[in-house]
Amino acid sequence: MTNDDRDLGSDGFPEENPGRPGPKEHGSAPGSRVPDGHTGARGVSGGDGTDPAEPEERAEETVSKSDSAAKKKGSGSFWKELPILIVVALVLAFVIRTFVMQAFYIPSTSMENTLLVGDRVLVNKVVYEMRDIERGEVVVFDGEGSWDDPNSVNVSEPANPVARGFQWVQQQLGMAPTGKEYIKRVIGLPGDTVECCDEQNRIVVNGVPLDEDEYLYPGSVESHTEFGPIELGDDQLWLMGDHRSISYDSRMNQNNPGGGAVPVDHVVGRAFVIIWPFGQMGGLGVPPAFDEVEAAAG
């Protein structure tokens, strides 16, 4: 008997091979059929008839609400902390202004053309704690008790507390004059002898004439008033403005206490840079006019 004959059934047709797999039903497990009454919806919905996407949507909604609550909480925290930040900033600004550095507004023409009305300068308040004042530097000082400058700017204090506070802020930022400080150039140091003038009308310091053309107001002479010789005390400075014809400085205060000189401890600090306007920005260094005096002093 051939293999073909063995495979034939009694009716003459080939018998089904029980070892072979039957036809597969699409969407069901191999060899199984999908029971009647069921559709492919089970693959889309949960076994309990709920949409499986709903838990994800609910989770996203919960996260969204949590984020919103966190944002609201963070915003509220910021507004609560803002007054503290403002107070800290004001305290730091006060400390820096009082002990380190301060901006000053130039209110007069006595230092033209080095400094013009409306210029703002930064004043270093700690530099003279580390070294002595040098001739030729521009300094800010308190003239109370030794100077009586009729050209000083009188700043009236507003009666309105808000306006007064606004004025104070402007003064701290160097946007308005204080009316209490002066700004001049150091001509003589403690122990120096200053006088005016030699045959060429030059200021003389310790017997050495100064060539001041570099920084004096154009066309200005060194002094329109003779003085000296004046020997400065151990704690005195001789200060003059660069616009000599209008500067009410040590020359004009000889009848006041100190004979026109200013005590060293009245110096607030050194004006070392112009910060406004931008076109005028630059350093305020020591001009070479004082090099010979420094060399002679050793």
Phi, psi and chi 1 to 4 in degrees:
 res  aa     phi    psi   chi1   chi2   chi3   chi4
   1 MET       -  133.4  178.9 -179.1  -66.1      -
   2 THR   -81.9  165.3   66.0      -      -      -
   3 ASN   -60.9  -35.5  -68.6  -27.9      -      -
   4 ASP   -65.2  -37.6  -67.4  -22.6      -      -
   5 ASP   -67.6  -36.1  -67.5  -23.1      -      -
   6 ARG   -66.7  -27.2  -74.3 -165.1  -60.4  -92.4
   7 ASP   -82.6   -9.0  -67.0  -23.9      -      -
   8 LEU   -84.3  142.8  -66.3  176.4      -      -
   9 GLY   -85.3 -176.5      -      -      -      -
  10 SER   -69.2  -23.6   59.2      -      -      -
  11 ASP   -87.9    3.5   57.1   -1.6      -      -
  12 GLY    87.3    0.8      -      -      -      -
  13 PHE  -103.7  151.3  -70.0   93.3      -      -
  14 PRO   -64.2  136.6  -18.6   29.0      -      -
  15 GLU   -77.2  150.8  -67.5 -178.2   -8.9      -
  16 GLU   -71.1  137.8  -68.1 -177.5   -4.6      -
  17 ASN   -80.6  114.2 -171.0  -14.3      -      -
  18 PRO   -66.7  -16.1   23.6  -32.2      -      -
  19 GLY   -83.8  -10.2      -      -      -      -
  20 ARG   -92.0  146.4  -65.4  179.2 -177.5  177.9
  21 PRO   -73.1  147.2   25.9  -32.7      -      -
  22 GLY   -79.3  175.8      -      -      -      -
  23 PRO   -64.1  143.9   24.8  -34.5      -      -
  24 LYS   -88.4  140.5  -62.8 -179.5  179.5  179.4
  25 GLU   -89.5  132.2  -67.7  -70.4  -23.6      -
  26 HIS   -66.4  133.6  -66.2  -71.7      -      -
  27 GLY    80.9    9.1      -      -      -      -
  28 SER  -129.7  171.8   62.4      -      -      -
  29 ALA   -70.3  155.8      -      -      -      -
  30 PRO   -56.2  134.9  -25.3   34.0      -      -
  31 GLY    72.8    7.3      -      -      -      -
  32 SER  -119.8  162.4   64.9      -      -      -
  33 ARG  -119.6  153.6  -62.2  175.2   62.4   91.2
  34 VAL   -82.1  122.5  179.1      -      -      -
  35 PRO   -60.6  150.5  -18.7   28.8      -      -
  36 ASP   -62.7  150.0  -66.2  -21.3      -      -
  37 GLY    88.9   -6.0      -      -      -      -
  38 HIS  -113.7  142.9  -68.3  -85.4      -      -
  39 THR  -121.3 -176.7   65.1      -      -      -
  40 GLY   -76.7    9.4      -      -      -      -
  41 ALA   -64.4  -23.7      -      -      -      -
  42 ARG   -61.3  -31.5  178.8  172.2  -64.9 -175.3
  43 GLY   -73.4  -12.7      -      -      -      -
  44 VAL  -105.7  -39.8  176.9      -      -      -
  45 SER  -108.1  164.9   62.7      -      -      -
  46 GLY   -75.3  169.2      -      -      -      -
  47 GLY   -64.4  -23.1      -      -      -      -
  48 ASP   -95.9   10.7   56.9   -4.5      -      -
  49 GLY    86.5    2.8      -      -      -      -
  50 THR   -91.9  155.8   59.9      -      -      -
  51 ASP   -79.5  124.1 -170.0  -20.2      -      -
  52 PRO   -65.2  -17.1   24.3  -33.8      -      -
  53 ALA   -76.1  -18.8      -      -      -      -
  54 GLU   -62.3  -44.0  -70.3 -178.4    2.7      -
  55 PRO   -59.2  -36.7  -24.1   34.0      -      -
  56 GLU   -66.1  -41.6  -64.5 -179.4    4.0      -
  57 GLU   -63.8  -41.5  -68.3  176.8   -3.1      -
  58 ARG   -63.7  -37.3  -72.7 -163.7  -62.8  -89.3
  59 ALA   -65.7  -42.2      -      -      -      -
  60 GLU   -64.7  -39.7  -69.0  177.2   -3.1      -
  61 GLU   -63.2  -39.4 -176.3  178.8   -6.0      -
  62 THR   -64.5  -43.4  -57.6      -      -      -
  63 VAL   -62.8  -41.6  171.5      -      -      -
  64 SER   -61.7  -43.4  176.8      -      -      -
  65 LYS   -64.7  -37.5  -70.1 -179.4  178.5  178.5
  66 SER   -64.7  -43.3  -60.9      -      -      -
  67 ASP   -62.4  -42.8  -69.2  -16.0      -      -
  68 SER   -62.3  -42.4  177.2      -      -      -
  69 ALA   -65.3  -38.1      -      -      -      -
  70 ALA   -65.8  -39.1      -      -      -      -
  71 LYS   -65.1  -42.8  -71.5  179.8 -179.7  178.3
  72 LYS   -63.4  -40.6  -70.4 -179.4  179.4  179.4
  73 LYS   -64.4  -43.3 -177.3  178.4  179.8 -178.7
  74 GLY   -64.2  -39.9      -      -      -      -
  75 SER   -63.5  -44.4  176.5      -      -      -
  76 GLY   -63.2  -38.1      -      -      -      -
  77 SER   -64.3  -38.3  176.7      -      -      -
  78 PHE   -62.3  -46.3  169.6   77.6      -      -
  79 TRP   -68.0  -27.9  -70.7  111.6      -      -
  80 LYS   -72.0  -34.3  -69.9  178.7 -179.6  178.2
  81 GLU   -84.5  -19.0  -66.7  175.1   -2.1      -
  82 LEU   -56.4  -46.6 -177.0   59.2      -      -
  83 PRO   -58.8  -36.9  -23.5   34.3      -      -
  84 ILE   -65.0  -43.0  -61.0  175.5      -      -
  85 LEU   -62.2  -39.8  -66.0  175.3      -      -
  86 ILE   -64.5  -43.8  -67.2  174.6      -      -
  87 VAL   -62.3  -44.1  170.4      -      -      -
  88 VAL   -61.6  -42.8  170.8      -      -      -
  89 ALA   -62.9  -41.4      -      -      -      -
  90 LEU   -66.4  -40.4  -69.7  175.2      -      -
  91 VAL   -63.6  -45.0  170.3      -      -      -
  92 LEU   -61.8  -43.2  -72.4  175.3      -      -
  93 ALA   -62.4  -39.7      -      -      -      -
  94 PHE   -65.5  -43.5  177.0   78.2      -      -
  95 VAL   -63.5  -45.6  170.7      -      -      -
  96 ILE   -63.3  -44.2  -68.9  172.7      -      -
  97 ARG   -64.2  -40.4  175.0 -165.3  175.8  -83.6
  98 THR   -74.6  -38.8  -55.8      -      -      -
  99 PHE  -116.9  -18.1  -59.1  105.3      -      -
 100 VAL  -116.7  -62.7 -178.2      -      -      -
 101 MET  -152.6  147.3 -165.9  172.6  -62.1      -
 102 GLN  -147.5  144.1 -176.8  178.4   -6.2      -
 103 ALA   -90.0  140.2      -      -      -      -
 104 PHE  -126.8  144.1  -82.0   90.2      -      -
 105 TYR   -94.8  133.1  176.8   94.9      -      -
 106 ILE   -87.5  113.1  -55.6  -57.6      -      -
 107 PRO   -95.7  -13.2   34.0  -32.8      -      -
 108 SER  -132.6  176.0   71.6      -      -      -
 109 THR   -98.8   10.9   58.2      -      -      -
 110 SER   -69.8  -15.7   66.2      -      -      -
 111 MET  -111.8   16.5  -77.2  -66.4  -68.7      -
 112 GLU   -62.5  150.4  -69.4  179.7  -27.0      -
 113 ASN   -90.6   10.6  -86.1  -16.7      -      -
 114 THR   -63.6  -45.9  -56.1      -      -      -
 115 LEU  -130.6  132.8  -62.0  171.0      -      -
 116 LEU  -108.0  160.3  -53.1  177.8      -      -
 117 VAL   -59.7  130.1  174.0      -      -      -
 118 GLY    95.9  -11.3      -      -      -      -
 119 ASP   -65.5  151.7  -75.2   -4.8      -      -
 120 ARG  -117.2  133.7  -83.4   76.1  157.1  179.3
 121 VAL  -123.1  151.8  -62.8      -      -      -
 122 LEU   -96.6  135.1  -82.9 -177.0      -      -
 123 VAL  -115.4  122.9  174.5      -      -      -
 124 ASN   -84.5  118.2 -172.8  -29.4      -      -
 125 LYS   -95.4   -8.4  -68.5 -173.0  168.8 -175.1
 126 VAL  -107.0  -10.9  -62.0      -      -      -
 127 VAL   -61.1  -37.3   61.3      -      -      -
 128 TYR   -82.7   -1.3  -64.2  137.8      -      -
 129 GLU   -80.5  -18.8  -60.9  -65.3  -30.0      -
 130 MET  -107.3  -20.1  -62.3  177.6  -73.2      -
 131 ARG  -153.1  170.4   66.1  168.1  177.6   83.8
 132 ASP   -81.4  161.3  -66.0  -27.6      -      -
 133 ILE   -68.1  146.1  -59.6  170.7      -      -
 134 GLU  -114.0  149.1  -63.5 -179.6    2.9      -
 135 ARG   -62.1  141.8  -59.2  178.4 -171.6   88.3
 136 GLY    91.7  -12.6      -      -      -      -
 137 GLU   -75.9  151.1  -68.5 -177.9  -33.9      -
 138 VAL   -94.7  124.8  177.3      -      -      -
 139 VAL  -125.7  152.2  -63.2      -      -      -
 140 VAL  -104.2  136.5  170.2      -      -      -
 141 PHE  -149.1  164.0   61.8   97.2      -      -
 142 ASP   -97.8  116.7 -176.9   -4.2      -      -
 143 GLY   -90.2    4.4      -      -      -      -
 144 GLU   -62.0  131.3 -175.0  176.8   -1.0      -
 145 GLY    90.6  -11.2      -      -      -      -
 146 SER  -134.2  -21.7   57.6      -      -      -
 147 TRP  -124.8  150.4  -79.7   27.4      -      -
 148 ASP  -136.9   82.3 -178.3   20.3      -      -
 149 ASP   -89.8  112.9 -170.6  -13.2      -      -
 150 PRO   -69.0  -15.6   25.6  -33.1      -      -
 151 ASN   -91.7    1.4  -62.6  -40.9      -      -
 152 SER   -68.2  151.5   61.9      -      -      -
 153 VAL   -85.2  123.6  176.7      -      -      -
 154 ASN   -90.4  118.0  -66.0  -41.1      -      -
 155 VAL  -101.9  114.7  179.9      -      -      -
 156 SER   -81.1  144.8   58.4      -      -      -
 157 GLU   -94.1  122.2 -171.8  174.0  -81.8      -
 158 PRO   -60.5  146.6  -19.5   31.5      -      -
 159 ALA   -76.1  -30.9      -      -      -      -
 160 ASN   -71.7  125.1 -173.4  -53.7      -      -
 161 PRO   -59.6  -37.2  -17.3   26.0      -      -
 162 VAL   -65.8  -46.4  175.7      -      -      -
 163 ALA   -64.3  -36.0      -      -      -      -
 164 ARG   -65.6  -41.6 -171.6  160.8   58.9 -113.8
 165 GLY   -65.3  -40.0      -      -      -      -
 166 PHE   -63.9  -40.4 -175.8   67.8      -      -
 167 GLN   -63.7  -40.2 -178.6 -170.2   65.5      -
 168 TRP   -62.0  -44.3 -179.0   86.1      -      -
 169 VAL   -60.8  -43.7  171.3      -      -      -
 170 GLN   -60.1  -41.1  -74.5 -175.6  -52.9      -
 171 GLN   -66.0  -37.9  -69.4  173.5  -21.5      -
 172 GLN   -67.3  -31.5  -51.6  -40.9  -59.4      -
 173 LEU   -88.3    1.4  -63.5  175.9      -      -
 174 GLY    74.3   23.3      -      -      -      -
 175 MET   -98.4   -2.6  -60.9  173.2   63.2      -
 176 ALA  -151.6  149.1      -      -      -      -
 177 PRO   -70.9  151.0   25.6  -33.2      -      -
 178 THR   -93.6  -26.7   62.3      -      -      -
 179 GLY    78.8    4.0      -      -      -      -
 180 LYS  -112.8  -20.7  -61.5  177.7 -179.6  179.5
 181 GLU  -117.1  154.5  -69.0   90.7    6.6      -
 182 TYR  -115.9  162.8  -57.6   91.7      -      -
 183 ILE  -135.4  123.7 -176.0  165.4      -      -
 184 LYS  -145.4  175.4  -56.9  -67.3 -178.4 -167.1
 185 ARG  -101.2  139.7 -169.9  179.2  -62.1  -84.3
 186 VAL   -77.5  120.3  178.0      -      -      -
 187 ILE  -102.8  -43.4  -58.0  -61.9      -      -
 188 GLY  -127.8  141.7      -      -      -      -
 189 LEU  -100.2  168.7  -64.6  175.4      -      -
 190 PRO   -52.1  130.4  -28.8   36.7      -      -
 191 GLY    90.4  -12.2      -      -      -      -
 192 ASP   -74.5  158.7  -75.4  -10.4      -      -
 193 THR  -114.5  121.9  -61.2      -      -      -
 194 VAL  -119.6  147.7  -65.4      -      -      -
 195 GLU  -159.9  164.0   61.0 -179.0  -54.2      -
 196 CYS  -139.8  126.9  176.0      -      -      -
 197 CYS  -147.7  172.2  -65.3      -      -      -
 198 ASP   -85.5 -170.5   67.8   -4.2      -      -
 199 GLU   -62.2  -24.5  -65.8   80.0    4.1      -
 200 GLN  -100.0   18.4  -59.6  178.3   40.2      -
 201 ASN    61.6   34.4 -159.5   45.7      -      -
 202 ARG   -99.8  147.1  -65.0  176.8  -62.9 -177.4
 203 ILE   -68.5  138.8  -55.1  -64.4      -      -
 204 VAL  -117.8  128.6  178.0      -      -      -
 205 VAL  -121.4  117.9  179.3      -      -      -
 206 ASN    53.7   38.2  -61.6  -25.1      -      -
 207 GLY    83.1   -2.5      -      -      -      -
 208 VAL  -106.9  120.8  179.5      -      -      -
 209 PRO   -73.2  148.3   25.7  -32.6      -      -
 210 LEU  -101.9  131.4  -57.4  177.4      -      -
 211 ASP   -96.4   98.1  -67.1  -42.7      -      -
 212 GLU  -103.3   12.9  -58.5 -177.8  -85.9      -
 213 ASP   -56.8  -29.4  -67.3  -20.5      -      -
 214 GLU   -61.5  -36.0  177.8 -175.1  -11.7      -
 215 TYR  -119.7   -8.8   55.1   83.5      -      -
 216 LEU   -71.0  155.3  -69.9 -174.8      -      -
 217 TYR   -57.2  134.7 -176.1   79.8      -      -
 218 PRO   -52.0  126.5  -26.7   34.9      -      -
 219 GLY    85.2   -3.7      -      -      -      -
 220 SER   -79.8  146.2  177.6      -      -      -
 221 VAL   -94.2  162.8  -63.7      -      -      -
 222 GLU   -61.3  -35.1  -77.9   77.0   -8.6      -
 223 SER  -161.2  139.6 -179.4      -      -      -
 224 HIS   -98.6    1.8  -64.4  -94.9      -      -
 225 THR  -132.4  128.3  -55.7      -      -      -
 226 GLU   -80.9  148.7  -67.2 -172.8    0.7      -
 227 PHE  -156.9  159.5   59.1   86.1      -      -
 228 GLY    80.6 -169.9      -      -      -      -
 229 PRO   -66.6  140.5   23.1  -29.5      -      -
 230 ILE  -120.6  123.4  -63.6  172.8      -      -
 231 GLU   -95.5  120.4 -175.1  174.4  -13.1      -
 232 LEU   -78.6  147.0  -60.6  172.5      -      -
 233 GLY   -74.2  178.7      -      -      -      -
 234 ASP   -67.9  -14.5  -66.8  -22.1      -      -
 235 ASP  -129.1   28.4   64.1  -17.9      -      -
 236 GLN  -119.4  149.6  -67.5 -178.6  -38.9      -
 237 LEU  -124.5  146.5  -58.8  170.1      -      -
 238 TRP  -105.4  118.4 -168.4  -97.4      -      -
 239 LEU  -120.9  138.4  -53.5  172.5      -      -
 240 MET  -141.5  151.0  -61.7  171.8   68.1      -
 241 GLY   -86.2  159.3      -      -      -      -
 242 ASP   -79.3  -20.0  -70.1   -7.6      -      -
 243 HIS   -98.5   83.1 -165.1  167.8      -      -
 244 ARG   -63.5  -27.4  -63.0  -71.7  163.6   79.1
 245 SER   -73.6  -20.5   62.5      -      -      -
 246 ILE  -122.9   -4.6   63.6  172.0      -      -
 247 SER   -78.2  121.6  177.7      -      -      -
 248 TYR   -93.2   88.3 -157.1   92.1      -      -
 249 ASP  -120.3 -150.2   48.4   35.3      -      -
 250 SER   -57.1  -32.8  -72.8      -      -      -
 251 ARG   -61.1  -37.8  -60.9  167.6  -61.3  163.8
 252 MET   -90.3   -2.4  -52.2  -60.4  178.1      -
 253 ASN  -115.5   25.3  -75.6  -78.4      -      -
 254 GLN   -70.3  -18.5  -65.6 -177.4   65.5      -
 255 ASN   -90.5   -2.3  -66.5  -33.8      -      -
 256 ASN   -93.1  168.5  -70.1  -34.4      -      -
 257 PRO   -54.8  133.5  -27.3   34.9      -      -
 258 GLY    94.7   -7.1      -      -      -      -
 259 GLY    64.4   28.4      -      -      -      -
 260 GLY    99.1  -20.0      -      -      -      -
 261 ALA   -78.6  157.6      -      -      -      -
 262 VAL  -117.1  131.6  173.6      -      -      -
 263 PRO   -60.7  142.6  -21.8   33.1      -      -
 264 VAL   -59.0  -37.5  171.1      -      -      -
 265 ASP   -74.4   -0.8   60.5    7.1      -      -
 266 HIS   -88.3   -7.2  -79.3 -151.4      -      -
 267 VAL   -75.3  127.0  173.1      -      -      -
 268 VAL   -80.3  -40.3  174.5      -      -      -
 269 GLY   168.8 -178.5      -      -      -      -
 270 ARG   -97.5  126.8  178.8 -167.8  174.7 -168.4
 271 ALA   -79.5  114.2      -      -      -      -
 272 PHE  -116.2  -10.9   67.8   98.0      -      -
 273 VAL  -157.2  144.2   65.2      -      -      -
 274 ILE   -92.4  127.1  -57.5  170.3      -      -
 275 ILE  -109.6  -10.5   58.4  173.6      -      -
 276 TRP  -156.4  139.7  179.9  -95.1      -      -
 277 PRO   -75.6  166.6   28.8  -34.9      -      -
 278 PHE   -59.9  -35.9  -69.0  133.2      -      -
 279 GLY   -68.7  -16.6      -      -      -      -
 280 GLN  -105.0    0.1 -174.6   78.3   -4.1      -
 281 MET   -59.7  140.5  -73.2 -179.3   66.8      -
 282 GLY   164.6  165.7      -      -      -      -
 283 GLY   -78.8  155.8      -      -      -      -
 284 LEU  -112.4   82.6  -63.9  170.6      -      -
 285 GLY   -86.9 -178.8      -      -      -      -
 286 VAL   -90.0  121.6  176.0      -      -      -
 287 PRO   -71.0  156.1   23.3  -31.1      -      -
 288 PRO   -68.7   -5.7   22.1  -31.8      -      -
 289 ALA   -58.4  -23.3      -      -      -      -
 290 PHE   -98.6    1.9  -64.4   86.8      -      -
 291 ASP   -60.9  -42.2  -70.6  -10.9      -      -
 292 GLU   -68.4  -35.9  -69.8 -171.9   26.6      -
 293 VAL   -66.3  -41.7 -178.8      -      -      -
 294 GLU   -62.9  -42.0  -65.9  -65.8  -29.4      -
 295 ALA   -65.0  -39.8      -      -      -      -
 296 ALA   -68.7  -31.0      -      -      -      -
 297 ALA   -76.2  -12.9      -      -      -      -
 298 GLY    83.6      -      -      -      -      -
